[in-house]
Amino acid sequence: MMKMMEKQYLPFTVPDWLKWLSAAILVMLIVLIGYTFYFISGIQKEKESGYPEAAERAVEETNISEVSDVSRYHGDTLYHVISGQTEDGSDAIVYVPEGEDTSIQFFLEDNLIPVDQLLSEWRGACNSCELIDSVLAIDGEEPLLEIKYIDKNNRFVLEYYSLSDGESYERFRLNRSIK
């Protein structure tokens, strides 16, 4: 009797279809990672678009001579927030609204409550809260500090403090549906 021979594979031999499937998955993964980086960098560029122009406008139209930081705040209007110094060395904050026809708001930090002091007072009053972020903001002609945090009831809170007097200006509490 003749024995049927089974096809035997070496331990490291892989079927062709598995090689092609692995290669296809690897190529798709590389393309997905590349697209993700491209997409994120595009978002970041869009977010920072207008920074050089806003800084230049702040230097031209106010007493600020040196720009140290540029950020953005979007309330009713998009503002580029420029921190810097005047020629005499005083720290200043300039709110440059989007659009050429709107007026710039200029504040000397000596006339405002320091951000660190407001954050310290907030931490003392809300010791069970989890700070997420804080940014300079503005409403009309009132310079503000926007503090984003999670309160003891697990709500997302946006609270605004006046940089003029340190008082709470406005607060929004949102219930979190995704945890």
Backbone as CSV, one residue per row, in Angstrom:
resi,resn,N_x,N_y,N_z,CA_x,CA_y,CA_z,C_x,C_y,C_z
1,MET,0.814,-1.178,0.000,0.000,0.000,0.000,0.860,1.245,0.000
2,MET,0.359,2.156,-0.684,1.097,3.384,-0.820,0.547,4.410,0.166
3,LYS,1.458,4.985,0.883,1.064,6.009,1.847,0.928,7.340,1.134
4,MET,-0.126,8.089,1.485,-0.288,9.430,0.910,0.636,10.385,1.638
5,MET,1.286,11.140,0.881,2.193,12.090,1.502,1.462,13.414,1.696
6,GLU,1.558,13.878,2.885,0.976,15.188,3.171,2.017,16.250,2.875
7,LYS,1.499,17.362,2.417,2.408,18.459,2.146,2.870,19.020,3.482
8,GLN,4.129,19.078,3.663,4.663,19.564,4.916,5.270,20.941,4.700
9,TYR,5.090,21.786,5.711,5.632,23.137,5.669,6.778,23.230,6.641
10,LEU,7.716,24.037,6.288,8.779,24.333,7.224,8.196,25.214,8.324
11,PRO,8.783,25.245,9.485,8.219,26.041,10.581,8.068,27.527,10.254
12,PHE,8.899,28.078,9.388,8.844,29.504,9.098,8.182,29.809,7.761
13,THR,7.575,28.861,7.159,6.904,29.082,5.889,5.488,29.569,6.174
14,VAL,5.123,30.627,5.485,3.807,31.230,5.673,3.081,31.173,4.337
15,PRO,1.799,30.861,4.351,1.043,30.829,3.098,1.079,32.197,2.409
16,ASP,1.032,32.193,1.066,1.107,33.437,0.293,-0.001,34.422,0.648
17,TRP,-1.212,33.937,0.864,-2.319,34.845,1.150,-2.093,35.600,2.465
18,LEU,-1.452,34.985,3.423,-1.176,35.633,4.697,-0.096,36.715,4.539
19,LYS,0.877,36.450,3.668,1.905,37.459,3.381,1.275,38.700,2.755
20,TRP,0.400,38.488,1.770,-0.243,39.617,1.101,-1.176,40.365,2.044
21,LEU,-1.902,39.667,2.879,-2.795,40.313,3.841,-1.992,41.154,4.840
22,SER,-0.891,40.614,5.320,-0.032,41.352,6.255,0.551,42.598,5.596
23,ALA,0.996,42.465,4.366,1.557,43.611,3.643,0.488,44.686,3.427
24,ALA,-0.723,44.273,3.053,-1.809,45.231,2.826,-2.173,45.959,4.121
25,ILE,-2.240,45.238,5.214,-2.551,45.864,6.510,-1.445,46.843,6.899
26,LEU,-0.209,46.470,6.697,0.920,47.345,7.022,0.883,48.619,6.181
27,VAL,0.614,48.490,4.893,0.532,49.670,4.025,-0.624,50.574,4.458
28,MET,-1.781,49.999,4.760,-2.922,50.805,5.206,-2.619,51.500,6.522
29,LEU,-1.926,50.846,7.426,-1.564,51.443,8.708,-0.608,52.615,8.514
30,ILE,0.380,52.455,7.641,1.322,53.544,7.358,0.597,54.729,6.728
31,VAL,-0.311,54.471,5.796,-1.077,55.546,5.153,-1.961,56.249,6.189
32,LEU,-2.595,55.503,7.071,-3.456,56.083,8.098,-2.655,56.956,9.061
33,ILE,-1.498,56.510,9.482,-0.648,57.296,10.382,-0.170,58.562,9.677
34,GLY,0.247,58.442,8.434,0.680,59.611,7.668,-0.434,60.627,7.501
35,TYR,-1.629,60.166,7.175,-2.768,61.063,7.006,-3.121,61.748,8.325
36,THR,-3.041,61.017,9.430,-3.337,61.589,10.746,-2.379,62.727,11.069
37,PHE,-1.079,62.524,10.854,-0.107,63.588,11.100,-0.351,64.781,10.185
38,TYR,-0.655,64.530,8.931,-0.940,65.606,7.980,-2.171,66.396,8.429
39,PHE,-3.209,65.704,8.849,-4.459,66.323,9.287,-4.231,67.171,10.543
40,ILE,-3.512,66.638,11.515,-3.248,67.356,12.766,-2.387,68.586,12.511
41,SER,-1.374,68.473,11.675,-0.527,69.639,11.388,-1.313,70.720,10.650
42,GLY,-2.233,70.332,9.793,-3.093,71.301,9.113,-3.989,72.043,10.092
43,ILE,-4.519,71.334,11.067,-5.359,71.966,12.089,-4.527,72.945,12.910
44,GLN,-3.323,72.541,13.288,-2.455,73.404,14.087,-2.075,74.663,13.306
45,LYS,-1.769,74.515,12.017,-1.432,75.686,11.191,-2.615,76.641,11.103
46,GLU,-3.812,76.087,10.934,-5.009,76.916,10.856,-5.240,77.643,12.178
47,LYS,-5.011,76.952,13.278,-5.194,77.552,14.599,-4.243,78.726,14.798
48,GLU,-3.017,78.603,14.315,-2.011,79.637,14.515,-1.946,80.640,13.368
49,SER,-2.831,80.501,12.389,-2.818,81.468,11.289,-3.260,82.825,11.828
50,GLY,-2.618,83.843,11.385,-2.941,85.186,11.839,-2.108,85.657,13.016
51,TYR,-1.328,84.766,13.638,-0.497,85.170,14.776,0.519,86.242,14.395
52,PRO,1.301,86.046,13.320,2.292,87.085,12.981,1.647,88.433,12.643
53,GLU,0.537,88.405,11.926,-0.139,89.642,11.548,-0.699,90.353,12.778
54,ALA,-1.269,89.590,13.715,-1.822,90.186,14.938,-0.714,90.786,15.790
55,ALA,0.413,90.103,15.903,1.540,90.630,16.678,2.070,91.911,16.036
56,GLU,2.170,91.921,14.714,2.642,93.110,13.999,1.675,94.281,14.201
57,ARG,0.394,93.987,14.136,-0.621,95.035,14.337,-0.560,95.579,15.765
58,ALA,-0.339,94.704,16.742,-0.240,95.141,18.140,0.957,96.066,18.334
59,VAL,2.082,95.727,17.719,3.286,96.560,17.846,3.074,97.914,17.162
60,GLU,2.419,97.908,16.012,2.201,99.144,15.259,1.188,100.074,15.918
61,GLU,0.127,99.514,16.514,-0.988,100.333,16.975,-1.042,100.555,18.483
62,THR,-0.133,99.951,19.261,-0.140,100.139,20.716,1.265,100.468,21.202
63,ASN,1.403,100.577,22.518,2.701,100.876,23.128,3.565,99.638,23.304
64,ILE,3.080,98.493,22.899,3.858,97.264,23.073,5.011,97.265,22.061
65,SER,6.203,96.905,22.541,7.362,96.914,21.643,7.962,95.525,21.461
66,GLU,7.701,94.630,22.399,8.248,93.272,22.323,7.149,92.263,22.632
67,VAL,6.955,91.314,21.746,5.926,90.281,21.904,6.566,89.035,22.502
68,SER,5.983,88.542,23.588,6.519,87.332,24.212,5.635,86.110,23.981
69,ASP,4.336,86.319,23.754,3.433,85.181,23.558,2.219,85.627,22.757
70,VAL,1.734,84.732,21.918,0.504,84.974,21.162,-0.380,83.755,21.344
71,SER,-1.625,83.995,21.721,-2.602,82.909,21.837,-3.902,83.414,21.224
72,ARG,-4.953,82.657,21.386,-6.224,83.094,20.824,-7.350,82.805,21.791
73,TYR,-8.378,83.618,21.690,-9.601,83.429,22.464,-10.762,83.712,21.527
74,HIS,-11.747,82.840,21.541,-12.892,83.020,20.658,-14.150,83.140,21.504
75,GLY,-14.576,84.375,21.734,-15.849,84.645,22.388,-16.848,84.972,21.301
76,ASP,-17.440,86.161,21.390,-18.312,86.615,20.298,-17.496,86.870,19.042
77,THR,-16.247,87.255,19.248,-15.313,87.536,18.163,-14.026,86.781,18.431
78,LEU,-13.302,86.455,17.387,-11.991,85.828,17.545,-10.983,86.905,17.898
79,TYR,-10.265,86.690,18.999,-9.218,87.614,19.425,-7.882,86.882,19.447
80,HIS,-6.855,87.562,18.960,-5.491,87.115,19.176,-5.021,87.867,20.418
81,VAL,-4.553,87.131,21.404,-4.141,87.720,22.673,-2.618,87.767,22.675
82,ILE,-2.099,88.985,22.712,-0.656,89.182,22.657,-0.173,89.636,24.023
83,SER,0.797,88.915,24.562,1.459,89.322,25.801,2.832,89.829,25.425
84,GLY,3.254,90.908,26.087,4.559,91.464,25.774,4.924,92.583,26.709
85,GLN,5.881,93.380,26.258,6.369,94.477,27.078,6.367,95.769,26.280
86,THR,6.179,96.870,27.016,6.285,98.181,26.412,7.755,98.587,26.406
87,GLU,8.053,99.726,25.797,9.446,100.168,25.721,10.048,100.438,27.088
88,ASP,9.212,100.824,28.074,9.737,101.090,29.414,9.817,99.821,30.269
89,GLY,9.515,98.649,29.681,9.651,97.377,30.381,8.413,96.904,31.108
90,SER,7.298,97.622,31.001,6.056,97.205,31.649,5.414,96.070,30.867
91,ASP,4.905,95.084,31.596,4.193,93.989,30.944,2.812,94.459,30.509
92,ALA,2.374,93.981,29.349,1.097,94.405,28.797,0.408,93.242,28.100
93,ILE,-0.904,93.378,27.967,-1.730,92.415,27.233,-2.495,93.199,26.173
94,VAL,-2.479,92.696,24.955,-3.188,93.335,23.852,-4.142,92.311,23.254
95,TYR,-5.403,92.712,23.110,-6.416,91.869,22.480,-6.653,92.425,21.083
96,VAL,-6.242,91.656,20.073,-6.386,92.089,18.680,-7.537,91.293,18.071
97,PRO,-8.675,91.971,17.812,-9.800,91.257,17.206,-9.541,90.971,15.740
98,GLU,-10.165,89.927,15.249,-10.030,89.589,13.837,-10.743,90.654,13.016
99,GLY,-10.088,91.132,12.000,-10.667,92.163,11.139,-9.990,93.497,11.385
100,GLU,-9.760,94.224,10.331,-9.039,95.494,10.411,-9.885,96.632,10.964
101,ASP,-11.205,96.533,10.856,-12.059,97.661,11.224,-12.432,97.669,12.709
102,THR,-11.958,96.738,13.490,-12.293,96.669,14.907,-11.127,97.170,15.746
103,SER,-11.451,97.718,16.909,-10.414,98.358,17.717,-9.702,97.358,18.628
104,ILE,-8.454,97.650,18.864,-7.592,96.837,19.717,-7.785,97.272,21.163
105,GLN,-7.751,96.303,22.088,-7.821,96.589,23.519,-6.422,96.417,24.099
106,PHE,-5.937,97.414,24.836,-4.592,97.414,25.404,-4.702,97.577,26.921
107,PHE,-3.995,96.698,27.668,-4.015,96.762,29.130,-2.612,96.587,29.670
108,LEU,-2.225,97.436,30.602,-0.977,97.242,31.334,-1.245,96.251,32.464
109,GLU,-0.374,95.259,32.617,-0.588,94.241,33.639,-0.499,94.813,35.047
110,ASP,0.186,95.961,35.223,0.249,96.602,36.545,-1.137,97.016,37.022
111,ASN,-2.051,97.271,36.092,-3.410,97.704,36.433,-4.373,96.522,36.562
112,LEU,-3.876,95.301,36.392,-4.727,94.105,36.429,-4.300,93.191,37.561
113,ILE,-5.223,92.328,37.978,-4.915,91.294,38.967,-4.049,90.247,38.274
114,PRO,-2.934,89.823,38.866,-2.085,88.805,38.234,-2.824,87.466,38.054
115,VAL,-2.583,86.829,36.925,-3.221,85.545,36.617,-2.876,84.507,37.681
116,ASP,-1.618,84.467,38.109,-1.212,83.499,39.139,-1.982,83.700,40.428
117,GLN,-2.248,84.937,40.784,-3.009,85.225,42.002,-4.446,84.735,41.868
118,LEU,-5.067,84.990,40.722,-6.443,84.521,40.494,-6.520,82.999,40.536
119,LEU,-5.547,82.330,39.909,-5.538,80.864,39.923,-5.329,80.331,41.339
120,SER,-4.485,80.980,42.113,-4.241,80.569,43.492,-5.513,80.720,44.336
121,GLU,-6.204,81.845,44.172,-7.465,82.056,44.894,-8.515,81.052,44.448
122,TRP,-8.556,80.747,43.156,-9.514,79.756,42.655,-9.234,78.390,43.271
123,ARG,-7.951,77.984,43.317,-7.592,76.693,43.910,-7.999,76.626,45.374
124,GLY,-7.851,77.725,46.090,-8.253,77.770,47.496,-9.751,77.641,47.677
125,ALA,-10.520,78.239,46.762,-11.982,78.192,46.860,-12.562,76.899,46.299
126,CYS,-11.840,76.233,45.424,-12.353,75.029,44.753,-11.307,73.924,44.867
127,ASN,-11.026,73.499,46.100,-9.932,72.554,46.316,-10.210,71.143,45.807
128,SER,-11.463,70.794,45.550,-11.761,69.454,45.023,-11.968,69.477,43.508
129,CYS,-11.631,70.592,42.874,-11.805,70.722,41.427,-10.527,70.319,40.701
130,GLU,-10.706,69.838,39.472,-9.584,69.436,38.621,-9.414,70.459,37.502
131,LEU,-8.328,71.232,37.573,-8.054,72.258,36.573,-7.719,71.615,35.233
132,ILE,-8.353,72.096,34.179,-8.066,71.616,32.833,-7.176,72.620,32.103
133,ASP,-7.569,73.900,32.114,-6.815,74.909,31.381,-7.265,76.288,31.822
134,SER,-6.439,77.273,31.575,-6.838,78.670,31.783,-6.245,79.495,30.650
135,VAL,-7.035,80.446,30.150,-6.598,81.309,29.061,-7.102,82.724,29.307
136,LEU,-6.388,83.692,28.754,-6.845,85.067,28.807,-8.027,85.224,27.856
137,ALA,-9.034,85.982,28.292,-10.241,86.172,27.506,-10.657,87.642,27.609
138,ILE,-11.695,88.001,26.903,-12.207,89.373,26.952,-13.692,89.355,26.610
139,ASP,-14.439,90.261,27.247,-15.853,90.442,26.933,-16.096,91.942,26.849
140,GLY,-16.331,92.437,25.653,-16.461,93.882,25.472,-15.122,94.543,25.746
141,GLU,-15.068,95.348,26.809,-13.820,95.982,27.205,-13.298,95.431,28.522
142,GLU,-13.861,94.316,28.979,-13.475,93.725,30.261,-12.491,92.572,30.040
143,PRO,-11.234,92.739,30.495,-10.276,91.630,30.379,-10.612,90.544,31.396
144,LEU,-10.550,89.305,30.962,-10.979,88.179,31.794,-9.939,87.067,31.782
145,LEU,-10.077,86.176,32.763,-9.349,84.914,32.781,-10.392,83.813,32.704
146,GLU,-10.297,82.973,31.671,-11.208,81.840,31.521,-10.539,80.630,32.154
147,ILE,-11.231,80.026,33.135,-10.717,78.823,33.790,-11.654,77.673,33.446
148,LYS,-11.082,76.610,32.891,-11.846,75.408,32.548,-11.485,74.342,33.570
149,TYR,-12.500,73.717,34.174,-12.227,72.699,35.182,-13.405,71.737,35.344
150,ILE,-13.147,70.656,36.069,-14.174,69.687,36.446,-14.456,69.916,37.925
151,ASP,-15.716,70.159,38.271,-16.039,70.430,39.673,-16.296,69.143,40.449
152,LYS,-16.620,69.280,41.749,-16.798,68.108,42.610,-18.008,67.265,42.213
153,ASN,-18.939,67.849,41.438,-20.108,67.109,40.947,-19.872,66.535,39.558
154,ASN,-18.604,66.493,39.134,-18.189,65.922,37.856,-18.786,66.667,36.655
155,ARG,-18.946,67.984,36.796,-19.426,68.818,35.696,-18.253,69.568,35.090
156,PHE,-18.311,69.785,33.784,-17.336,70.623,33.097,-17.771,72.068,33.299
157,VAL,-16.859,72.901,33.791,-17.206,74.285,34.123,-16.276,75.245,33.388
158,LEU,-16.869,76.274,32.806,-16.140,77.423,32.254,-16.467,78.589,33.175
159,GLU,-15.447,79.093,33.853,-15.676,80.223,34.753,-14.759,81.363,34.344
160,TYR,-15.336,82.553,34.315,-14.602,83.741,33.912,-14.424,84.654,35.115
161,TYR,-13.186,85.110,35.323,-12.872,86.047,36.396,-12.383,87.343,35.780
162,SER,-12.826,88.450,36.332,-12.391,89.751,35.865,-10.948,89.985,36.288
163,LEU,-10.119,90.391,35.343,-8.741,90.743,35.667,-8.669,92.137,36.287
164,SER,-9.765,92.904,36.221,-9.793,94.241,36.807,-9.961,94.196,38.320
165,ASP,-10.903,93.357,38.793,-11.181,93.321,40.229,-11.103,91.920,40.846
166,GLY,-10.881,90.889,40.045,-10.739,89.536,40.566,-12.039,88.824,40.869
167,GLU,-13.161,89.470,40.636,-14.464,88.871,40.933,-14.881,87.904,39.823
168,SER,-15.724,86.923,40.208,-16.278,86.008,39.224,-17.193,86.804,38.303
169,TYR,-16.987,86.658,37.010,-17.708,87.440,36.000,-18.882,86.650,35.424
170,GLU,-18.618,85.374,35.130,-19.635,84.527,34.517,-19.216,83.075,34.690
171,ARG,-20.214,82.165,34.769,-19.912,80.749,34.958,-20.919,79.911,34.176
172,PHE,-20.378,78.912,33.493,-21.217,77.945,32.770,-20.875,76.557,33.299
173,ARG,-21.885,75.823,33.736,-21.688,74.448,34.211,-22.394,73.511,33.246
174,LEU,-21.645,72.532,32.771,-22.181,71.572,31.811,-22.097,70.177,32.391
175,ASN,-23.195,69.452,32.358,-23.164,68.060,32.801,-22.417,67.229,31.784
176,ARG,-21.566,66.352,32.270,-20.781,65.508,31.375,-21.573,64.247,31.072
177,SER,-21.775,63.976,29.791,-22.506,62.766,29.413,-21.554,61.634,29.050
178,ILE,-20.304,61.968,28.699,-19.299,60.960,28.381,-18.239,61.033,29.455
179,LYS,-17.966,59.908,30.052,-16.994,59.915,31.163,-15.759,59.170,30.835
